[in-house]
């Protein structure tokens, strides 16, 4: 349903100001508990509103195997592209507000984000507060990507959650960009749960595919959700 709604919106997004969009799918599984994993479908659209400012909307749905529950997310971004600054190329600053939906109820998420290229490495980071039925959780994330060729890239990510306990998520991976088509990627990661508040330590494997379109061939930022850091909560 998420992909269908965004595809329909993209069809009508030929109006002035349309900048780009993306559609993606990801699936992952835990090593220690192989019956537990998740599959997500997501997409986004971005529009320029003038003077370097833009707006973007991301939608995502999450299916959690082994938990018997599903989740959803909607995120709205306000973006400002400032250009090169202090050696960082393509600097973009953003603020976002979103909503996670799950069986226990909805929660709000809001925060700040930044993206740019430094020494040939594309980096993206954010700080967020997640507040709702499950309590208050502080979130932080950092993603990096380096392209060896226009088709081959390496990537890494760190995610942090601080609620009733602390969780650190890290992963390394790589991918391949099919010319004129989607990029395919995979990563191997580790979740370190210091107080077992989020389910304990786990190693996981994730694979996915993403295709971008429009002038940007995608969007500046992506979905902001607790589910992207703590799967299946």
N, C-alpha and C positions, 0 to 999 in steps of 0.2 A: 504493500500500500504506500509506503514511504517513497519508493522509487517511482511508482506510478504517478503520485501527486507532483513530484518534482519534474518528471518527464513532461507532464501536461503543462506545467508552468513554464518549462523551457520552450515548449512549442509556441507559447504566446509571448515569449520574452524578447521579441524582435523590436520592441519599442526602444526609443532612444534611451541610452544609459545602461543597457545590458552589458556587463563586462565579462562574465564567465560563469561556468558551472561545473559540477562534478557529480559522478555517481560511483559508488564503491560498495564492495562486499568483502567481509573478513570473517574467517572462522579460526578458532583456536581450541586447543585441548591441553589439559594438564597431564604431566607425566606421572605424578604420584597417585592421581585419581583420574584415570583415563576416561571414566564415564562422565566427567564434568568438563564442560567447555561452553563456548558461546559462539553464535553466528550473528553478525550484524549487517544491516543494509542501511546505507546512508547516502545523502546527497545534499548539494547546496547550490544556491544561486546568488550571484553578487551583481550589484548595480552601482554605477558611478552617479553621484548626485552633484558633482561640480566642486571646483576649488580644491581638488585633491581628496575629497571625502567620498566614502562609499558606504553602502549598507549590504549586508549579506544575511541570508537565512539558511540554516542547516536543519535537516530533519533526519532522525535515525530511529531504527527499531532494533531491539536486541532479543534474541532467543537464547535462553540459558538451559542447556541440557544438564540433567542431574539436580536441578533446583526446582523444577516444576513451575517456573514463573517466567514472565517476559518483562521487558522494559522498553521505554521509549524516551526520546529526547527531542526538544526543539530549542534552537539557539539563535538569537538575533545579535549580530555584530554591527558596531559602528566603527569605521576604519578611516584612518588618515594616512596617506602615503606621503612621507616627508622627503623622499629621495635620499641621496648620500649624506651621511652625517658621521663625523669622527671616524672615518675609515670604513663605515658600514654602508654597503651599497643596497639600494632598494629597500630602505628602512620603512616599515609600516607599523603604526601603532593602533591599538584597538581596545575597545571596551565591549563587554558582552553581558547579556542576561539570558538565562534559559530556564527550562523546566524539565526535570526528570520525572517520569511516571513509572511506578512499579506497584506491586500488589498492596504494599503497606500504605500507599498514598503518594501524592506528588511532593516534590521538593524543588526549591528554587536554587539556581546556581548563578553567580555573577562574579565578574572579575576583570582583570586587565591582561593584555597580551601584546607581544611584540615579535616582529619577524624581520630578518635581513640576511645579507650575505657578507661574511667576513672571511678573508683569506680563501675564497673559493668555496666555503662551506655555508650551506643554507641552514640557518638556525631559527628556531621558533620556541618561545617560552610563554608561560602564563602563570598567574596567581589567581586563585579563586576561593570563594566561600560557598559551601553547599549547606543549605539550611532547610529542614523539613521534618517529616515524620520520624526519620531515623536519628534525628539529632543534628548537631552542627559539626561539619567536617571541613577543615582547611585543606586545600589542594594546591599543588604546584607541579609543573611539567616542563620538560626541556626535550626538544627533538632536534636532530642534526642530520644532514644529508650531504654526501659528497659524490659528485658525478665524475667517474673515471673517463667515460666517453658519453656522448649524447644518449646512449642506450643503456649503459651499465652504471649502477650507483650502489653505494653503501649507505646504511642508515643506522642510527642509534636513538634510544629514547630513555628518559628517566621520568618516573612519576612518583609523587609523594602524597600520602593522605595522613592526616592527623585528626582523629576523632576521639573515640574512647580508647584507642590505641594508635600506634604508628605503623604505617606500611610503606615500604619502598619497592618500586617496580623498575627493573632495568632490562633492556633488550638490545641486541645487536642483530643486524640482518643486511639484506641486500635485495636488489631487484633488477628487472629488465624492462625497458620501455620499448614496446612494439611500435614501429614506425606507423603513424596514422591510426593507432589503436590504443588499447589500454596498457598500463604498466602492471607487471606482475611482481609480487614481492613475498618474502618470507623472513621470519625473525625467530630467534631463540631467546627466551627471556627467563628471568627469575623474579619471584615475588617473595620479599622478606617481610614477614609479619612478626614484629617484635613481641607483641602481647597476645597473639592469637585472636585479636579483636575482629579481624576480617576473615578468619578461616584458616590461618596457619601458612607456613612456608610452602611454596610450590614452584616447580619449573614448568614452563609451558612452551608450546610451539604454535605459531600463528602464520597463516598464509592469507593473501588477499589480492584483489585486483581493483584498479581504479582507472576511470577514464575521465578526462577533462575536455571541455569544449568552450567556445567563445574566444574572445581576444586574449584573455588570461590563460586559456587552456586549463581552467580550474578556478579555484577561489583562493583568496589570500590566507584565510584561516579555515579551520574545520570545526567539527562538533566539539563542544565542551560538556562533558558528562562525567559524573562519578563512575559510571559503568566502564569508561575507558581506562580508569585506573584500578578500580576494584570490581572485577567482573562477578556478577551473580550475587551481589549483596542483597 
